[in-house]
């Protein structure tokens, strides 16, 4: 009797469970059907709600249904205009990806969009986003959408900014290494200048020292792109970086210039770089020759003026003051003030070599100051040079002893000055 009652009870429970399971399956199917109906009219909010209810009722989804629900949530995010609602949907979307991954239904092709969505949640898991961005870039390579390059590097910067003092040094190393890696990728993939500027901006917030950069740069210099134009772009980017970080005395800076010249030895830019590198090594004669070659290749008058100014600088640095004066005086345009500074300084430096008497030689300083004052009127700084040169003017006694002339000819420069 007891056994019969037990069997009857078991059958009733089994029947109840079967009906409950059937009801759950029907409700699961109904939720997905209703979601599909809402999608037909692009009501992504309602469709997402039905998919989420269905997921709970169904006890999870397979890969296809997770893909449908995630696609719907993404559309809900994209069509929402309210920032708070958009953030809430991103929270829900990221959690849905997590559940699909736990169920073995995640597709790694979503790595980039998933990582970007994480950054737009109310509490971004930056480490998770970093792993996804890293895997996406390693997989896609030059096919990576450049927006994700910026997001990836921004996330590294954000991790650095939020890190403890103990962990900042390691993240700083990462920012340096990733900067060179991503710069090479940007060049190889022919991405926009804006993308390069974006990651350079984040880089400059953190990295300020030349010594920080050089150890990592060396490795990337041996792995530059093969395409000549892409390679030139990469080299120029690194050169610009080293100049901004005041690394122009480093071996790496000169090696990069050598690489650029080897790629395109007959170009204006290559000759300018070669000349500046030689000047940086105090090889002024060779530098001046390279500058003159560059001047012949200059594309316009403005560039010619720039090169002429650089020639004057090199001549001045080498101690060829008369040549530096002559060259500097020929410079016109925006660089006129800077050139006059060189011209005035050259006259002062060369004073003792121009004139048959001490009085004549001292009159050179008058002309030097006139040139420097012209430079100053054009906005150039002359430091203490003017006052120093004034102290060498002929004294009243020297002027009187030489007949108080109203004009003294400076034979080296073909001009006359009034010593009074």
FILUM-891928 format. One record per residue (C-alpha): residue in three letters; x, y, z. Coordinates in Angstrom, 3 decimals, decimal comma, always signed. Layout:
BEGIN
residu=ALA | x=X | y=Y | z=Z
...
***
This chain:
BEGIN
residu=UNK | x=+0,000 | y=+0,000 | z=+0,000
residu=UNK | x=+2,747 | y=+2,408 | z=+0,914
residu=UNK | x=+4,721 | y=+1,439 | z=-2,180
residu=UNK | x=+1,723 | y=+2,165 | z=-4,414
residu=UNK | x=+1,216 | y=+5,565 | z=-2,872
residu=UNK | x=+4,930 | y=+6,325 | z=-3,321
residu=UNK | x=+4,820 | y=+5,359 | z=-6,996
residu=UNK | x=+1,707 | y=+7,460 | z=-7,528
residu=UNK | x=+3,387 | y=+10,444 | z=-5,889
residu=UNK | x=+6,463 | y=+9,999 | z=-8,015
residu=UNK | x=+4,389 | y=+9,913 | z=-11,189
residu=UNK | x=+2,552 | y=+13,084 | z=-10,177
residu=UNK | x=+5,809 | y=+14,970 | z=-9,495
residu=UNK | x=+7,326 | y=+13,755 | z=-12,765
residu=UNK | x=+4,238 | y=+14,850 | z=-14,631
residu=UNK | x=+4,330 | y=+18,259 | z=-12,940
residu=UNK | x=+8,018 | y=+18,701 | z=-13,836
residu=UNK | x=+7,321 | y=+17,752 | z=-17,434
residu=UNK | x=+4,553 | y=+20,308 | z=-17,677
residu=UNK | x=+6,760 | y=+22,930 | z=-15,980
residu=UNK | x=+9,596 | y=+22,167 | z=-18,382
residu=UNK | x=+7,252 | y=+22,395 | z=-21,339
residu=UNK | x=+5,936 | y=+25,711 | z=-20,049
residu=UNK | x=+9,486 | y=+27,029 | z=-19,626
residu=UNK | x=+10,440 | y=+25,979 | z=-23,149
residu=UNK | x=+7,295 | y=+27,577 | z=-24,546
residu=UNK | x=+7,966 | y=+30,778 | z=-22,598
residu=UNK | x=+11,600 | y=+30,739 | z=-23,698
residu=UNK | x=+10,531 | y=+30,427 | z=-27,314
residu=UNK | x=+7,842 | y=+33,098 | z=-26,825
residu=UNK | x=+10,379 | y=+35,611 | z=-25,425
residu=UNK | x=+12,683 | y=+35,113 | z=-28,399
residu=UNK | x=+9,717 | y=+35,385 | z=-30,779
residu=UNK | x=+8,590 | y=+38,645 | z=-29,188
residu=UNK | x=+12,152 | y=+39,946 | z=-29,381
residu=UNK | x=+12,190 | y=+39,161 | z=-33,079
residu=UNK | x=+8,897 | y=+41,006 | z=-33,595
residu=UNK | x=+10,298 | y=+44,103 | z=-31,884
residu=UNK | x=+13,419 | y=+43,922 | z=-34,043
residu=UNK | x=+11,245 | y=+44,124 | z=-37,144
residu=UNK | x=+10,223 | y=+47,621 | z=-36,107
residu=UNK | x=+13,712 | y=+48,431 | z=-34,766
residu=UNK | x=+12,520 | y=+48,730 | z=-31,196
residu=UNK | x=+15,855 | y=+47,603 | z=-29,788
residu=UNK | x=+15,010 | y=+48,496 | z=-26,188
residu=UNK | x=+11,986 | y=+46,183 | z=-26,061
residu=UNK | x=+13,763 | y=+43,485 | z=-28,081
residu=UNK | x=+16,704 | y=+43,524 | z=-25,667
residu=UNK | x=+14,331 | y=+43,219 | z=-22,706
residu=UNK | x=+12,664 | y=+40,149 | z=-24,210
residu=UNK | x=+16,009 | y=+38,536 | z=-25,034
residu=UNK | x=+17,235 | y=+39,076 | z=-21,473
residu=UNK | x=+14,044 | y=+37,591 | z=-19,990
residu=UNK | x=+14,348 | y=+34,708 | z=-22,396
residu=UNK | x=+17,944 | y=+34,045 | z=-21,375
residu=UNK | x=+16,868 | y=+33,722 | z=-17,744
residu=UNK | x=+13,888 | y=+31,495 | z=-18,545
residu=UNK | x=+15,860 | y=+29,343 | z=-20,981
residu=UNK | x=+18,706 | y=+28,910 | z=-18,518
residu=UNK | x=+21,174 | y=+30,519 | z=-20,906
residu=UNK | x=+21,518 | y=+30,596 | z=-24,692
residu=UNK | x=+23,467 | y=+28,871 | z=-27,386
residu=UNK | x=+26,006 | y=+30,791 | z=-29,509
residu=UNK | x=+23,431 | y=+31,932 | z=-32,104
residu=UNK | x=+20,988 | y=+33,314 | z=-29,565
residu=UNK | x=+23,737 | y=+35,008 | z=-27,570
residu=UNK | x=+24,878 | y=+36,628 | z=-30,807
residu=UNK | x=+21,317 | y=+37,860 | z=-31,471
residu=UNK | x=+20,923 | y=+39,244 | z=-27,957
residu=UNK | x=+24,338 | y=+40,926 | z=-27,977
residu=UNK | x=+23,695 | y=+42,440 | z=-31,407
residu=UNK | x=+20,397 | y=+43,831 | z=-30,125
residu=UNK | x=+22,033 | y=+45,299 | z=-27,022
residu=UNK | x=+24,677 | y=+46,936 | z=-29,199
residu=UNK | x=+21,935 | y=+48,538 | z=-31,291
residu=UNK | x=+20,243 | y=+49,730 | z=-28,106
residu=UNK | x=+23,507 | y=+51,369 | z=-27,047
residu=UNK | x=+24,044 | y=+53,003 | z=-30,431
residu=UNK | x=+20,518 | y=+54,398 | z=-30,711
residu=UNK | x=+20,283 | y=+55,735 | z=-27,166
residu=UNK | x=+20,758 | y=+59,493 | z=-26,822
residu=UNK | x=+20,818 | y=+59,672 | z=-23,024
residu=UNK | x=+24,313 | y=+59,270 | z=-21,570
residu=UNK | x=+23,167 | y=+57,537 | z=-18,384
residu=UNK | x=+20,975 | y=+55,082 | z=-20,302
residu=UNK | x=+23,784 | y=+54,417 | z=-22,763
residu=UNK | x=+26,132 | y=+53,617 | z=-19,857
residu=UNK | x=+23,525 | y=+51,280 | z=-18,312
residu=UNK | x=+23,144 | y=+49,442 | z=-21,611
residu=UNK | x=+26,921 | y=+49,107 | z=-21,892
residu=UNK | x=+26,957 | y=+47,582 | z=-18,394
residu=UNK | x=+24,311 | y=+45,082 | z=-19,529
residu=UNK | x=+26,082 | y=+44,407 | z=-22,828
residu=UNK | x=+29,439 | y=+43,699 | z=-21,197
residu=UNK | x=+27,797 | y=+41,378 | z=-18,660
residu=UNK | x=+26,107 | y=+39,514 | z=-21,555
residu=UNK | x=+29,481 | y=+38,988 | z=-23,227
residu=UNK | x=+30,853 | y=+37,652 | z=-19,942
residu=UNK | x=+27,993 | y=+35,120 | z=-19,690
residu=UNK | x=+28,379 | y=+34,049 | z=-23,294
residu=UNK | x=+32,099 | y=+33,507 | z=-22,699
residu=UNK | x=+31,372 | y=+31,452 | z=-19,577
residu=UNK | x=+28,965 | y=+29,342 | z=-21,664
residu=UNK | x=+31,654 | y=+28,765 | z=-24,327
residu=UNK | x=+29,614 | y=+30,772 | z=-26,835
residu=UNK | x=+31,862 | y=+33,848 | z=-27,210
residu=UNK | x=+33,298 | y=+34,796 | z=-30,603
residu=UNK | x=+36,738 | y=+36,437 | z=-30,421
residu=UNK | x=+35,940 | y=+38,549 | z=-33,470
residu=UNK | x=+34,079 | y=+40,762 | z=-30,969
residu=UNK | x=+37,259 | y=+41,493 | z=-28,973
residu=UNK | x=+37,625 | y=+45,088 | z=-30,150
residu=UNK | x=+33,990 | y=+46,150 | z=-29,788
residu=UNK | x=+33,771 | y=+44,355 | z=-26,450
residu=UNK | x=+36,905 | y=+46,117 | z=-25,174
residu=UNK | x=+35,607 | y=+49,496 | z=-26,361
residu=UNK | x=+32,265 | y=+48,823 | z=-24,637
residu=UNK | x=+34,059 | y=+47,997 | z=-21,376
residu=UNK | x=+35,638 | y=+51,456 | z=-21,449
residu=UNK | x=+32,146 | y=+52,985 | z=-21,609
residu=UNK | x=+30,698 | y=+51,144 | z=-18,617
residu=UNK | x=+30,070 | y=+52,659 | z=-15,193
residu=UNK | x=+33,092 | y=+50,810 | z=-13,731
residu=UNK | x=+35,509 | y=+49,894 | z=-16,564
residu=UNK | x=+37,546 | y=+46,715 | z=-16,075
residu=UNK | x=+40,674 | y=+48,150 | z=-17,721
residu=UNK | x=+42,700 | y=+44,982 | z=-17,319
residu=UNK | x=+40,043 | y=+42,964 | z=-19,142
residu=UNK | x=+39,805 | y=+45,620 | z=-21,880
residu=UNK | x=+43,595 | y=+45,618 | z=-22,190
residu=UNK | x=+43,690 | y=+41,851 | z=-22,767
residu=UNK | x=+40,966 | y=+42,084 | z=-25,398
residu=UNK | x=+42,614 | y=+44,992 | z=-27,242
residu=UNK | x=+45,973 | y=+43,206 | z=-27,111
residu=UNK | x=+44,532 | y=+39,992 | z=-28,533
residu=UNK | x=+42,653 | y=+41,894 | z=-31,214
residu=UNK | x=+45,745 | y=+43,808 | z=-32,395
residu=UNK | x=+47,857 | y=+40,643 | z=-32,371
residu=UNK | x=+45,207 | y=+38,928 | z=-34,488
residu=UNK | x=+44,342 | y=+41,735 | z=-36,899
residu=UNK | x=+47,735 | y=+43,387 | z=-37,313
residu=UNK | x=+47,653 | y=+46,028 | z=-40,054
residu=UNK | x=+43,948 | y=+45,303 | z=-40,617
residu=UNK | x=+43,182 | y=+46,796 | z=-37,183
residu=UNK | x=+40,703 | y=+49,672 | z=-37,274
residu=UNK | x=+42,729 | y=+52,702 | z=-36,248
residu=UNK | x=+40,113 | y=+53,829 | z=-33,722
residu=UNK | x=+40,968 | y=+50,770 | z=-31,631
residu=UNK | x=+44,660 | y=+51,687 | z=-31,716
residu=UNK | x=+43,758 | y=+54,968 | z=-30,007
residu=UNK | x=+41,404 | y=+53,246 | z=-27,530
residu=UNK | x=+44,034 | y=+50,651 | z=-26,658
residu=UNK | x=+46,735 | y=+53,223 | z=-25,956
residu=UNK | x=+44,318 | y=+55,465 | z=-24,073
residu=UNK | x=+43,449 | y=+52,513 | z=-21,842
residu=UNK | x=+47,135 | y=+51,893 | z=-21,105
residu=UNK | x=+47,470 | y=+55,578 | z=-20,210
residu=UNK | x=+44,381 | y=+55,373 | z=-17,973
residu=UNK | x=+45,811 | y=+52,315 | z=-16,192
residu=UNK | x=+49,033 | y=+54,258 | z=-15,623
residu=UNK | x=+47,135 | y=+57,288 | z=-14,301
residu=UNK | x=+45,116 | y=+55,160 | z=-11,886
residu=UNK | x=+48,030 | y=+52,961 | z=-10,766
residu=UNK | x=+49,759 | y=+53,030 | z=-7,414
residu=UNK | x=+53,236 | y=+54,522 | z=-7,206
residu=UNK | x=+54,651 | y=+51,014 | z=-6,914
residu=UNK | x=+53,160 | y=+49,851 | z=-10,226
residu=UNK | x=+53,589 | y=+53,045 | z=-12,257
residu=UNK | x=+57,190 | y=+52,312 | z=-13,386
residu=UNK | x=+56,200 | y=+49,054 | z=-15,088
residu=UNK | x=+53,248 | y=+50,690 | z=-16,839
residu=UNK | x=+55,497 | y=+53,548 | z=-17,937
residu=UNK | x=+57,782 | y=+51,009 | z=-19,601
residu=UNK | x=+54,734 | y=+49,560 | z=-21,312
residu=UNK | x=+53,678 | y=+52,962 | z=-22,591
residu=UNK | x=+57,120 | y=+53,489 | z=-24,130
residu=UNK | x=+57,260 | y=+50,046 | z=-25,716
residu=UNK | x=+53,676 | y=+50,223 | z=-26,987
residu=UNK | x=+54,243 | y=+53,702 | z=-28,378
residu=UNK | x=+56,983 | y=+52,481 | z=-30,701
residu=UNK | x=+55,037 | y=+49,333 | z=-31,561
residu=UNK | x=+51,854 | y=+51,234 | z=-32,392
residu=UNK | x=+53,742 | y=+53,965 | z=-34,276
residu=UNK | x=+55,228 | y=+51,273 | z=-36,514
residu=UNK | x=+51,767 | y=+49,729 | z=-36,970
residu=UNK | x=+50,284 | y=+53,134 | z=-37,840
residu=UNK | x=+52,940 | y=+53,613 | z=-40,526
residu=UNK | x=+52,622 | y=+50,109 | z=-41,945
residu=UNK | x=+48,832 | y=+50,303 | z=-42,083
residu=UNK | x=+48,876 | y=+53,840 | z=-43,522
residu=UNK | x=+46,671 | y=+55,135 | z=-40,728
residu=UNK | x=+45,853 | y=+58,807 | z=-40,297
residu=UNK | x=+48,094 | y=+61,505 | z=-38,870
residu=UNK | x=+45,359 | y=+62,104 | z=-36,280
residu=UNK | x=+45,829 | y=+58,613 | z=-34,839
residu=UNK | x=+49,575 | y=+59,169 | z=-34,503
residu=UNK | x=+48,979 | y=+62,547 | z=-32,874
residu=UNK | x=+46,508 | y=+60,989 | z=-30,435
residu=UNK | x=+48,868 | y=+58,330 | z=-29,116
residu=UNK | x=+51,745 | y=+60,842 | z=-29,078
residu=UNK | x=+49,628 | y=+63,091 | z=-26,871
residu=UNK | x=+49,105 | y=+60,343 | z=-24,283
residu=UNK | x=+52,782 | y=+59,390 | z=-24,554
residu=UNK | x=+53,913 | y=+62,951 | z=-23,841
residu=UNK | x=+51,772 | y=+63,131 | z=-20,698
residu=UNK | x=+53,875 | y=+60,350 | z=-19,186
residu=UNK | x=+57,274 | y=+60,190 | z=-20,887
residu=UNK | x=+59,439 | y=+63,291 | z=-20,625
residu=UNK | x=+62,995 | y=+62,005 | z=-20,414
residu=UNK | x=+65,308 | y=+61,145 | z=-23,296
residu=UNK | x=+66,826 | y=+58,367 | z=-21,182
residu=UNK | x=+63,414 | y=+56,712 | z=-20,874
residu=UNK | x=+63,047 | y=+56,387 | z=-24,641
residu=UNK | x=+66,366 | y=+55,228 | z=-26,061
residu=UNK | x=+66,530 | y=+51,638 | z=-24,740
residu=UNK | x=+63,221 | y=+50,728 | z=-26,411
residu=UNK | x=+63,829 | y=+52,705 | z=-29,589
residu=UNK | x=+66,923 | y=+50,687 | z=-30,496
residu=UNK | x=+64,923 | y=+47,504 | z=-30,997
residu=UNK | x=+62,310 | y=+49,141 | z=-33,223
residu=UNK | x=+64,998 | y=+50,713 | z=-35,388
residu=UNK | x=+66,051 | y=+47,220 | z=-36,477
residu=UNK | x=+62,474 | y=+46,282 | z=-37,371
residu=UNK | x=+61,320 | y=+49,174 | z=-39,539
residu=UNK | x=+58,796 | y=+48,630 | z=-42,379
residu=UNK | x=+60,159 | y=+47,349 | z=-45,700
residu=UNK | x=+58,205 | y=+49,731 | z=-47,946
residu=UNK | x=+60,457 | y=+52,799 | z=-48,538
residu=UNK | x=+57,720 | y=+55,404 | z=-48,120
residu=UNK | x=+56,311 | y=+53,761 | z=-45,001
residu=UNK | x=+59,829 | y=+53,372 | z=-43,645
residu=UNK | x=+60,536 | y=+57,074 | z=-44,204
residu=UNK | x=+57,344 | y=+57,998 | z=-42,369
residu=UNK | x=+58,346 | y=+55,844 | z=-39,396
residu=UNK | x=+61,859 | y=+57,297 | z=-39,290
residu=UNK | x=+60,531 | y=+60,858 | z=-39,464
residu=UNK | x=+58,140 | y=+60,124 | z=-36,625
residu=UNK | x=+60,936 | y=+58,809 | z=-34,422
residu=UNK | x=+63,224 | y=+61,716 | z=-35,327
residu=UNK | x=+60,503 | y=+64,193 | z=-34,428
residu=UNK | x=+60,026 | y=+62,428 | z=-31,110
residu=UNK | x=+63,750 | y=+62,549 | z=-30,288
residu=UNK | x=+63,932 | y=+66,233 | z=-31,197
residu=UNK | x=+61,007 | y=+67,057 | z=-28,909
residu=UNK | x=+62,592 | y=+65,076 | z=-26,080
residu=UNK | x=+65,956 | y=+66,776 | z=-26,681
residu=UNK | x=+67,648 | y=+63,524 | z=-27,660
residu=UNK | x=+69,461 | y=+65,008 | z=-30,649
residu=UNK | x=+72,889 | y=+64,234 | z=-29,206
residu=UNK | x=+72,158 | y=+60,510 | z=-28,986
residu=UNK | x=+73,674 | y=+57,891 | z=-31,285
residu=UNK | x=+70,157 | y=+56,728 | z=-32,133
residu=UNK | x=+69,248 | y=+60,145 | z=-33,508
residu=UNK | x=+72,183 | y=+60,110 | z=-35,926
residu=UNK | x=+71,537 | y=+56,473 | z=-36,855
residu=UNK | x=+67,948 | y=+57,345 | z=-37,796
residu=UNK | x=+69,198 | y=+60,171 | z=-39,990
residu=UNK | x=+71,611 | y=+57,780 | z=-41,703
residu=UNK | x=+68,714 | y=+55,390 | z=-42,319
residu=UNK | x=+66,612 | y=+58,170 | z=-43,856
residu=UNK | x=+69,431 | y=+59,390 | z=-46,108
residu=UNK | x=+70,074 | y=+55,824 | z=-47,272
residu=UNK | x=+66,415 | y=+55,479 | z=-48,293
residu=UNK | x=+66,272 | y=+58,683 | z=-50,328
residu=UNK | x=+69,711 | y=+60,311 | z=-50,680
residu=UNK | x=+68,684 | y=+62,794 | z=-53,375
residu=UNK | x=+65,738 | y=+64,306 | z=-51,546
residu=UNK | x=+65,701 | y=+67,760 | z=-49,979
residu=UNK | x=+64,648 | y=+66,394 | z=-46,582
residu=UNK | x=+67,405 | y=+63,784 | z=-46,593
residu=UNK | x=+70,104 | y=+66,355 | z=-47,327
residu=UNK | x=+68,790 | y=+68,680 | z=-44,619
residu=UNK | x=+68,877 | y=+65,845 | z=-42,101
residu=UNK | x=+72,354 | y=+64,842 | z=-43,191
residu=UNK | x=+73,575 | y=+68,428 | z=-42,856
residu=UNK | x=+72,043 | y=+68,897 | z=-39,402
residu=UNK | x=+73,528 | y=+65,608 | z=-38,234
residu=UNK | x=+76,977 | y=+66,651 | z=-39,434
residu=UNK | x=+76,611 | y=+70,027 | z=-37,759
residu=UNK | x=+75,567 | y=+68,239 | z=-34,580
residu=UNK | x=+78,847 | y=+66,358 | z=-34,703
residu=UNK | x=+80,748 | y=+69,637 | z=-35,270
residu=UNK | x=+81,675 | y=+68,582 | z=-38,811
residu=UNK | x=+80,859 | y=+72,030 | z=-40,124
residu=UNK | x=+82,626 | y=+71,893 | z=-43,474
residu=UNK | x=+80,759 | y=+68,727 | z=-44,492
residu=UNK | x=+77,540 | y=+70,121 | z=-43,025
residu=UNK | x=+77,793 | y=+73,314 | z=-45,083
residu=UNK | x=+78,378 | y=+71,272 | z=-48,238
residu=UNK | x=+75,265 | y=+69,193 | z=-47,479
residu=UNK | x=+73,238 | y=+72,345 | z=-46,783
residu=UNK | x=+74,294 | y=+73,769 | z=-50,133
residu=UNK | x=+73,175 | y=+70,563 | z=-51,837
residu=UNK | x=+69,861 | y=+70,823 | z=-50,023
residu=UNK | x=+69,459 | y=+74,455 | z=-51,083
residu=UNK | x=+69,750 | y=+73,430 | z=-54,727
residu=UNK | x=+66,951 | y=+70,901 | z=-54,094
residu=UNK | x=+64,726 | y=+73,298 | z=-52,134
residu=UNK | x=+61,121 | y=+73,269 | z=-53,422
residu=UNK | x=+60,454 | y=+76,982 | z=-52,840
residu=UNK | x=+61,953 | y=+80,292 | z=-51,732
residu=UNK | x=+60,885 | y=+79,844 | z=-48,121
residu=UNK | x=+62,821 | y=+76,582 | z=-47,895
residu=UNK | x=+65,810 | y=+78,185 | z=-49,550
residu=UNK | x=+65,758 | y=+80,917 | z=-46,908
residu=UNK | x=+65,655 | y=+78,276 | z=-44,163
residu=UNK | x=+68,672 | y=+76,508 | z=-45,622
residu=UNK | x=+70,565 | y=+79,771 | z=-46,076
residu=UNK | x=+69,971 | y=+80,549 | z=-42,410
residu=UNK | x=+71,253 | y=+77,087 | z=-41,424
residu=UNK | x=+74,376 | y=+77,663 | z=-43,521
residu=UNK | x=+74,963 | y=+80,939 | z=-41,672
residu=UNK | x=+74,573 | y=+79,155 | z=-38,344
residu=UNK | x=+77,070 | y=+76,476 | z=-39,319
residu=UNK | x=+79,548 | y=+79,082 | z=-40,558
residu=UNK | x=+79,223 | y=+81,016 | z=-37,301
residu=UNK | x=+79,688 | y=+77,866 | z=-35,207
residu=UNK | x=+82,805 | y=+76,986 | z=-37,189
residu=UNK | x=+84,319 | y=+80,435 | z=-36,542
residu=UNK | x=+83,956 | y=+81,647 | z=-40,152
residu=UNK | x=+82,475 | y=+84,946 | z=-39,017
residu=UNK | x=+82,934 | y=+86,918 | z=-42,225
residu=UNK | x=+81,231 | y=+84,189 | z=-44,258
residu=UNK | x=+78,493 | y=+83,856 | z=-41,632
residu=UNK | x=+77,837 | y=+87,626 | z=-41,823
residu=UNK | x=+77,608 | y=+87,607 | z=-45,616
residu=UNK | x=+75,295 | y=+84,579 | z=-45,658
residu=UNK | x=+73,095 | y=+85,862 | z=-42,835
residu=UNK | x=+72,616 | y=+89,248 | z=-44,497
residu=UNK | x=+71,170 | y=+87,520 | z=-47,557
residu=UNK | x=+68,347 | y=+85,899 | z=-45,564
residu=UNK | x=+64,914 | y=+87,442 | z=-46,082
residu=UNK | x=+61,424 | y=+86,709 | z=-44,828
residu=UNK | x=+60,420 | y=+85,237 | z=-41,468
residu=UNK | x=+63,966 | y=+84,300 | z=-40,518
residu=UNK | x=+65,356 | y=+87,779 | z=-41,071
residu=UNK | x=+65,472 | y=+88,579 | z=-37,338
residu=UNK | x=+67,327 | y=+85,384 | z=-36,460
residu=UNK | x=+69,728 | y=+85,964 | z=-39,322
residu=UNK | x=+70,454 | y=+89,510 | z=-38,140
residu=UNK | x=+71,360 | y=+88,074 | z=-34,737
residu=UNK | x=+73,969 | y=+85,904 | z=-36,426
residu=UNK | x=+75,164 | y=+88,819 | z=-38,570
residu=UNK | x=+75,551 | y=+91,156 | z=-35,584
residu=UNK | x=+77,260 | y=+88,527 | z=-33,470
residu=UNK | x=+79,604 | y=+87,699 | z=-36,355
residu=UNK | x=+80,660 | y=+91,331 | z=-36,744
residu=UNK | x=+81,361 | y=+91,565 | z=-33,019
residu=UNK | x=+83,279 | y=+88,286 | z=-32,936
residu=UNK | x=+85,339 | y=+89,322 | z=-35,955
residu=UNK | x=+86,016 | y=+92,914 | z=-34,781
residu=UNK | x=+89,691 | y=+92,413 | z=-34,068
residu=UNK | x=+90,276 | y=+91,200 | z=-37,617
residu=UNK | x=+88,741 | y=+94,201 | z=-39,389
residu=UNK | x=+90,460 | y=+97,576 | z=-39,407
residu=UNK | x=+93,977 | y=+99,029 | z=-39,584
residu=UNK | x=+93,882 | y=+100,586 | z=-36,109
residu=UNK | x=+92,423 | y=+99,915 | z=-32,682
residu=UNK | x=+89,945 | y=+102,753 | z=-33,250
residu=UNK | x=+88,800 | y=+101,277 | z=-36,579
residu=UNK | x=+88,452 | y=+97,854 | z=-35,014
residu=UNK | x=+86,403 | y=+99,225 | z=-32,124
residu=UNK | x=+84,020 | y=+100,854 | z=-34,602
residu=UNK | x=+83,018 | y=+97,370 | z=-35,739
residu=UNK | x=+81,149 | y=+96,986 | z=-32,451
residu=UNK | x=+78,958 | y=+99,954 | z=-33,341
residu=UNK | x=+77,817 | y=+98,193 | z=-36,486
residu=UNK | x=+77,373 | y=+94,913 | z=-34,592
residu=UNK | x=+75,030 | y=+96,615 | z=-32,111
residu=UNK | x=+73,062 | y=+98,255 | z=-34,930
residu=UNK | x=+72,433 | y=+94,824 | z=-36,452
residu=UNK | x=+71,471 | y=+93,289 | z=-33,110
residu=UNK | x=+69,068 | y=+96,133 | z=-32,379
residu=UNK | x=+67,410 | y=+95,494 | z=-35,735
residu=UNK | x=+67,092 | y=+91,823 | z=-34,750
residu=UNK | x=+65,573 | y=+92,794 | z=-31,410
residu=UNK | x=+63,064 | y=+95,072 | z=-33,130
residu=UNK | x=+61,937 | y=+91,990 | z=-35,069
residu=UNK | x=+61,251 | y=+90,120 | z=-31,838
residu=UNK | x=+64,542 | y=+88,266 | z=-31,366
residu=UNK | x=+66,299 | y=+87,914 | z=-28,032
residu=UNK | x=+69,882 | y=+89,130 | z=-27,964
residu=UNK | x=+70,626 | y=+88,367 | z=-24,329
residu=UNK | x=+73,507 | y=+90,410 | z=-22,947
residu=UNK | x=+75,344 | y=+90,665 | z=-26,261
residu=UNK | x=+74,358 | y=+94,255 | z=-26,985
residu=UNK | x=+75,586 | y=+95,581 | z=-23,641
residu=UNK | x=+78,764 | y=+93,549 | z=-23,945
residu=UNK | x=+79,512 | y=+94,951 | z=-27,391
residu=UNK | x=+78,667 | y=+98,505 | z=-26,265
residu=UNK | x=+81,373 | y=+98,253 | z=-23,641
residu=UNK | x=+83,872 | y=+97,928 | z=-26,512
residu=UNK | x=+82,805 | y=+101,127 | z=-28,321
residu=UNK | x=+85,512 | y=+103,764 | z=-28,890
residu=UNK | x=+85,807 | y=+106,081 | z=-25,882
residu=UNK | x=+85,267 | y=+109,848 | z=-26,199
residu=UNK | x=+89,021 | y=+110,256 | z=-25,899
residu=UNK | x=+89,711 | y=+107,814 | z=-28,724
residu=UNK | x=+87,162 | y=+109,551 | z=-30,933
residu=UNK | x=+88,795 | y=+112,946 | z=-30,248
residu=UNK | x=+92,281 | y=+111,556 | z=-30,855
residu=UNK | x=+91,151 | y=+110,285 | z=-34,255
residu=UNK | x=+89,753 | y=+113,614 | z=-35,380
residu=UNK | x=+86,149 | y=+113,198 | z=-34,177
residu=UNK | x=+85,038 | y=+111,765 | z=-37,534
residu=UNK | x=+81,336 | y=+111,770 | z=-38,364
residu=UNK | x=+81,758 | y=+108,618 | z=-40,409
residu=UNK | x=+84,116 | y=+105,665 | z=-40,278
residu=UNK | x=+84,240 | y=+103,150 | z=-43,123
residu=UNK | x=+84,284 | y=+99,469 | z=-42,172
residu=UNK | x=+86,207 | y=+97,914 | z=-45,041
residu=UNK | x=+85,226 | y=+94,319 | z=-44,171
residu=UNK | x=+81,525 | y=+95,017 | z=-44,633
residu=UNK | x=+81,316 | y=+97,954 | z=-47,017
residu=UNK | x=+79,408 | y=+100,156 | z=-44,590
residu=UNK | x=+80,100 | y=+103,281 | z=-42,555
residu=UNK | x=+79,198 | y=+104,113 | z=-38,946
residu=UNK | x=+79,089 | y=+107,295 | z=-36,890
residu=UNK | x=+81,263 | y=+106,791 | z=-33,771
residu=UNK | x=+79,872 | y=+109,867 | z=-31,945
***
